[in-house]
Amino acid sequence: MMILETIRNLVSRLPLRVSLIAVCAVQAVILVQIVRERAAILTSGKVIEMDVAPVDPRSLFRGDYVVLSYPAGQYTDTAGGLGGLSGRREVFAVLAKNEAGEWRPTGVSRRRPAAIEDGEIVVKARLESTRRTGVPLRLHYGIESYFVPEGQGRKIEKAARAGDVRVRVAVGRDGQAVIKAVVANGQVFEEPAI
């Protein structure tokens, strides 16, 4: 609160033109930082492939896109390590490949794990369901929708029904996940590195 007051006081003492330039400069810096972080994850993040099941291929306002549901988005807390955590909370999921070669959560915690095993990766997630005994927790990784070239949404949905869609996900050091590409029937829909 004090920071906002200080900024407001500084800006009110400046001439209007300088104030507008300062506000625009701050917004530009924030936008560049967001783009830079995403580009860094896409170019240098660890890439994993996840199984998906698209839900909806089209939106009037957003164009063609697919809403993706991941089997890795389900986790049953058998160890009770989340201690009744519920609601929309940020958590960290530790993912590892199972015997079938699919990435699945092996653990979910409120804090980023200090150490993980070889072959595991930590991904930030948002807990989306309330905690009830025996009911798997739903996790959202921030990669649940993907824009596709116009006219391709239905093709991806059809491939998903046949079980032939995978998503390449880049994961940054901080656990942030970004879709790198969607692969449907062998066709790769690459996400530009911005």
C-alpha positions as CSV (number, residue, x, y, z in Angstrom):
1,M,0.0,0.0,0.0
2,M,2.8,2.4,0.8
3,I,4.6,1.6,-2.4
4,L,1.5,2.6,-4.4
5,E,1.2,5.9,-2.4
6,T,4.8,6.7,-3.0
7,I,4.4,6.0,-6.8
8,R,1.3,8.1,-6.9
9,N,3.0,11.0,-5.1
10,L,6.0,10.9,-7.4
11,V,3.8,10.8,-10.5
12,S,1.6,13.6,-9.3
13,R,4.6,15.9,-9.0
14,L,5.7,15.3,-12.6
15,P,4.3,17.1,-15.6
16,L,1.5,15.3,-17.4
17,R,3.6,14.4,-20.5
18,V,6.4,12.9,-18.4
19,S,3.8,11.0,-16.3
20,L,2.2,9.5,-19.4
21,I,5.6,8.5,-20.8
22,A,6.5,6.9,-17.4
23,V,3.3,4.9,-17.2
24,C,3.7,3.7,-20.8
25,A,7.3,2.8,-20.1
26,V,6.4,0.7,-17.1
27,Q,3.6,-1.1,-19.0
28,A,6.0,-1.8,-21.9
29,V,8.6,-3.2,-19.5
30,I,6.0,-5.5,-17.9
31,L,4.8,-6.8,-21.3
32,V,8.4,-7.4,-22.5
33,Q,9.1,-9.3,-19.3
34,I,6.1,-11.6,-19.7
35,V,7.0,-12.3,-23.4
36,R,10.7,-12.9,-22.4
37,E,9.8,-15.4,-19.7
38,R,7.5,-17.4,-22.0
39,A,10.2,-17.4,-24.8
40,A,12.8,-18.5,-22.3
41,I,10.7,-21.5,-21.2
42,L,10.0,-22.4,-24.8
43,T,13.6,-22.3,-25.9
44,S,15.4,-23.7,-22.8
45,G,12.8,-25.5,-20.7
46,K,12.8,-29.2,-20.2
47,V,10.4,-30.8,-22.8
48,I,8.1,-33.6,-21.9
49,E,5.2,-35.2,-23.8
50,M,1.9,-35.6,-22.1
51,D,-1.3,-37.6,-23.0
52,V,-4.3,-35.4,-23.6
53,A,-8.1,-35.6,-24.3
54,P,-9.4,-32.4,-26.0
55,V,-12.8,-31.2,-24.9
56,D,-14.0,-28.3,-27.1
57,P,-12.7,-27.3,-30.5
58,R,-14.0,-23.8,-31.2
59,S,-14.9,-20.4,-29.8
60,L,-16.7,-17.5,-31.5
61,F,-14.5,-14.9,-29.9
62,R,-11.2,-16.7,-29.6
63,G,-11.1,-18.7,-32.9
64,D,-10.1,-22.3,-33.2
65,Y,-8.6,-23.7,-30.1
66,V,-8.8,-26.9,-28.1
67,V,-9.4,-27.3,-24.4
68,L,-7.1,-30.1,-23.2
69,S,-7.7,-32.4,-20.3
70,Y,-4.7,-34.4,-19.0
71,P,-4.7,-37.7,-17.2
72,A,-1.8,-36.1,-15.2
73,G,-4.4,-33.7,-14.0
74,Q,-5.8,-36.3,-11.6
75,Y,-4.0,-37.1,-8.3
76,T,-5.0,-39.2,-5.4
77,D,-3.3,-38.2,-2.2
78,T,-2.8,-41.6,-0.6
79,A,-0.1,-40.4,1.8
80,G,-2.3,-37.5,3.1
81,G,0.6,-35.0,2.6
82,L,-1.7,-32.2,1.6
83,G,-3.4,-32.1,5.0
84,G,-6.9,-31.2,3.9
85,L,-5.8,-28.5,1.4
86,S,-8.8,-27.4,-0.7
87,G,-9.9,-24.7,-3.0
88,R,-8.0,-22.9,-5.7
89,R,-4.4,-23.1,-4.4
90,E,-1.0,-23.1,-6.1
91,V,0.7,-26.4,-5.5
92,F,3.8,-28.2,-7.0
93,A,3.3,-31.6,-8.7
94,V,6.1,-34.0,-9.1
95,L,5.7,-35.9,-12.4
96,A,7.4,-39.1,-13.5
97,K,6.8,-41.6,-16.3
98,N,4.9,-44.7,-15.3
99,E,5.4,-48.2,-16.8
100,A,3.5,-47.2,-19.9
101,G,5.7,-44.2,-20.5
102,E,3.0,-41.6,-19.5
103,W,3.8,-38.7,-17.2
104,R,1.7,-38.9,-14.0
105,P,1.9,-37.1,-10.7
106,T,3.8,-39.1,-8.0
107,G,3.4,-36.4,-5.4
108,V,1.8,-33.0,-4.8
109,S,2.9,-30.5,-2.2
110,R,2.3,-26.9,-1.1
111,R,5.9,-26.1,-1.4
112,R,8.4,-26.8,-4.2
113,P,10.3,-30.0,-3.3
114,A,13.9,-29.4,-2.4
115,A,15.1,-32.5,-4.2
116,I,13.6,-34.9,-6.8
117,E,14.7,-38.2,-8.2
118,D,16.3,-38.6,-11.7
119,G,13.5,-38.8,-14.3
120,E,11.1,-36.6,-12.3
121,I,10.1,-33.0,-13.0
122,V,8.4,-30.4,-10.9
123,V,5.5,-28.5,-12.4
124,K,3.4,-25.7,-10.9
125,A,-0.2,-26.5,-10.8
126,R,-3.4,-25.0,-9.4
127,L,-5.6,-27.3,-7.2
128,E,-9.1,-27.1,-8.6
129,S,-11.2,-29.4,-6.4
130,T,-12.1,-29.6,-2.8
131,R,-10.6,-32.4,-0.8
132,R,-12.8,-35.4,-0.2
133,T,-11.6,-38.8,0.9
134,G,-11.1,-41.2,-2.0
135,V,-11.8,-38.5,-4.6
136,P,-8.8,-37.7,-6.9
137,L,-7.7,-34.1,-6.8
138,R,-7.9,-32.1,-10.0
139,L,-4.8,-30.2,-11.0
140,H,-4.6,-27.5,-13.7
141,Y,-1.1,-26.8,-15.1
142,G,-2.0,-23.6,-17.1
143,I,-1.7,-25.6,-20.4
144,E,-5.4,-26.6,-20.7
145,S,-6.2,-24.6,-23.9
146,Y,-4.3,-24.2,-27.1
147,F,-5.0,-22.1,-30.1
148,V,-4.7,-23.9,-33.5
149,P,-4.6,-22.7,-37.1
150,E,-8.1,-21.9,-38.4
151,G,-10.0,-25.0,-39.4
152,Q,-7.7,-27.4,-37.5
153,G,-9.6,-27.7,-34.2
154,R,-12.0,-30.4,-35.5
155,K,-9.1,-32.4,-36.9
156,I,-7.3,-32.4,-33.5
157,E,-10.6,-33.3,-31.8
158,K,-11.1,-36.3,-34.2
159,A,-7.5,-37.4,-33.6
160,A,-8.0,-37.2,-29.8
161,R,-11.1,-39.5,-30.0
162,A,-8.8,-42.0,-31.8
163,G,-6.3,-41.6,-29.0
164,D,-3.7,-40.0,-31.2
165,V,-2.9,-36.6,-29.6
166,R,0.1,-35.7,-27.5
167,V,1.3,-32.4,-26.2
168,R,4.9,-31.4,-26.0
169,V,5.3,-29.2,-22.8
170,A,8.3,-27.1,-21.9
171,V,8.8,-26.7,-18.2
172,G,10.9,-23.9,-16.8
173,R,13.2,-24.0,-13.8
174,D,10.5,-22.4,-11.7
175,G,8.0,-25.2,-12.7
176,Q,6.0,-23.0,-15.1
177,A,4.6,-25.2,-18.0
178,V,4.1,-23.9,-21.6
179,I,2.8,-25.8,-24.6
180,K,5.6,-26.2,-27.1
181,A,3.6,-28.2,-29.7
182,V,0.5,-30.4,-30.2
183,V,1.0,-33.6,-32.2
184,A,-2.2,-35.0,-33.8
185,N,-2.0,-38.0,-36.1
186,G,1.7,-37.3,-36.6
187,Q,1.1,-33.6,-37.6
188,V,2.9,-31.2,-35.4
189,F,1.3,-27.8,-34.5
190,E,4.3,-25.9,-33.3
191,E,4.0,-23.0,-30.9
192,P,6.2,-20.1,-32.0
193,A,9.0,-19.1,-29.6
194,I,7.6,-15.5,-29.8
